Amino acid sequence: MEDQTQRELASPAVQKRVKDSFDRQGLMAHLGARLAHIGPGRVRIVLPARPEVTQQHGYVHAGATSAIADSAGGYATLTLFDEDCEVLTVEYKINLLAPAAGDYLEAIGTVLKPGRTLTVCQLEVYGVREGGERKLVANGQQTLIRVNRPAR
């Protein structure tokens, strides 16, 4: 049975705020990552597998895998906060469970426990093949802190 949170969308205003923030991230653009889903407390980021993001054995590099996981959790958290707030990662732990292989990676950040100051997220990264075969290649946990949006 499909989890309802996989289909539920954040409000248009929240989606725009997340997309605008994501578009300002130089690293995500450099990696070629894109947002695939923005829901309340849940965000998916997709990273196509290509030579520029691989390590010496041809798998997607752990740094790229970790970066999309970190961003997915951060944006999942941002979906639950007011527009005058931002989030920063305090810490995250990621376990690399299998070589990151597939046509693309899909990182899923899911808020486990939102808080006034600290929020905890679950991080999952799957290697996905064109036929739809999915394999969990990394999972982890992340703590984020809510901060006031800096004046521009």
C-alpha positions as a printed Julia matrix, in Angstrom:
152×3 Matrix{Float64}:
  0.0    0.0     0.0
  1.4    3.4    -0.99
  2.16   5.83    1.8
 -0.18   8.87    1.6
  2.74  11.23    2.33
  4.34  10.19   -0.97
  1.47  11.79   -2.92
  0.45  14.73   -0.72
  1.73  18.08   -1.98
  2.74  21.13    0.01
  0.81  24.35   -0.61
  1.76  26.31   -3.74
  3.41  29.0    -1.58
  5.56  26.43    0.25
  6.46  24.7    -3.0
  7.58  28.03   -4.48
  9.67  28.87   -1.4
 11.39  25.47   -1.51
 11.97  25.64   -5.29
 13.36  29.18   -5.05
 15.74  28.14   -2.27
 16.78  24.99   -4.12
 17.5   27.03   -7.25
 19.94  29.19   -5.22
 22.01  26.15   -4.23
 25.09  26.06   -6.38
 25.99  22.52   -5.35
 22.65  21.02   -6.37
 22.9   22.75   -9.77
 26.51  21.61  -10.14
 25.55  18.01   -9.38
 22.53  18.14  -11.72
 20.04  17.34   -8.96
 16.38  18.31   -9.2
 13.36  18.39   -6.92
 10.94  15.54   -7.64
  8.36  16.01   -4.88
  7.59  18.62   -2.23
  5.1   17.5     0.39
  4.46  18.53    3.99
  7.45  17.14    5.88
  8.65  15.06    2.93
 10.86  15.99   -0.04
 12.37  13.88   -2.82
 15.44  14.9    -4.81
 16.61  13.06   -7.92
 20.21  12.92   -9.15
 20.87  11.41  -12.59
 23.87   9.07  -12.64
 26.48  10.53  -14.96
 30.29  10.41  -15.1
 30.7   13.8   -13.38
 29.22  12.49  -10.1
 30.92   9.09   -9.96
 33.89   7.77   -8.06
 36.7    5.63   -9.48
 34.61   2.42   -9.67
 31.75   4.05  -11.57
 29.29   4.32   -8.68
 27.77   7.66   -7.67
 30.19   9.22   -5.19
 29.34   9.1    -1.48
 29.74  12.89   -1.35
 27.02  13.37   -3.98
 24.84  10.74   -2.29
 25.22  12.47    1.08
 24.66  15.94   -0.37
 21.28  15.09   -1.89
 20.23  13.29    1.31
 21.18  16.33    3.4
 19.25  18.69    1.11
 16.18  16.42    1.02
 15.98  16.46    4.83
 16.57  20.2     4.99
 13.82  20.97    2.52
 11.44  18.48    4.15
 11.93  20.45    7.36
 11.52  23.81    5.62
  8.07  22.75    4.36
  6.79  22.8     7.96
  8.1   26.24    8.97
  6.81  29.78    8.47
  8.26  31.81    5.63
 10.34  33.96    8.01
 12.35  30.86    9.04
 15.19  28.94    7.46
 16.91  25.72    8.5
 20.51  24.66    8.87
 21.86  21.17    9.38
 23.32  20.65   12.85
 24.46  17.08   12.21
 23.71  14.05   10.13
 24.76  10.45   10.12
 24.54   8.44    6.93
 25.14   4.74    6.4
 26.21   3.71    2.92
 24.51   0.33    2.57
 25.34  -0.61   -1.02
 27.18   0.86   -4.0
 25.16   3.78   -5.35
 24.26   2.33   -8.73
 21.31   2.92  -11.02
 20.12   5.26  -13.7
 19.5    7.84  -10.99
 19.51   8.25   -7.24
 16.44   9.34   -5.33
 16.92  10.94   -1.92
 13.93  11.14    0.4
 13.9   13.36    3.47
 11.1   12.73    5.94
 10.5   14.73    9.13
 10.25  12.37   12.09
  9.93  14.95   14.87
  9.44  18.66   14.19
 10.37  21.02   16.99
 10.45  24.72   17.85
 14.24  24.72   17.69
 15.48  21.3    16.54
 13.9   18.92   14.04
 14.87  15.31   13.34
 14.61  13.77    9.85
 15.0   10.35    8.35
 17.14  10.2     5.21
 16.91   7.51    2.54
 18.68   7.23   -0.8
 17.68   4.7    -3.43
 19.43   3.64   -6.6
 16.72   3.42   -9.26
 16.93   1.59  -12.58
 14.95   2.64  -15.64
 12.59  -0.34  -15.26
 11.61   0.86  -11.79
 13.82  -1.46   -9.72
 14.76   0.36   -6.49
 17.52  -0.49   -4.05
 18.2    1.27   -0.76
 21.83   2.43   -1.01
 22.01   4.78    1.99
 20.01   5.76    5.03
 20.56   8.1     7.9
 19.26  10.56   10.41
 19.62  14.32   10.52
 19.13  17.08   13.07
 18.32  20.59   11.84
 17.95  23.91   13.6
 15.38  26.57   12.85
 16.9   30.01   12.31
 15.37  33.38   11.47
 15.66  34.31    7.83
 18.48  36.82    7.41
 17.52  40.28    6.15
 18.41  40.79    2.5
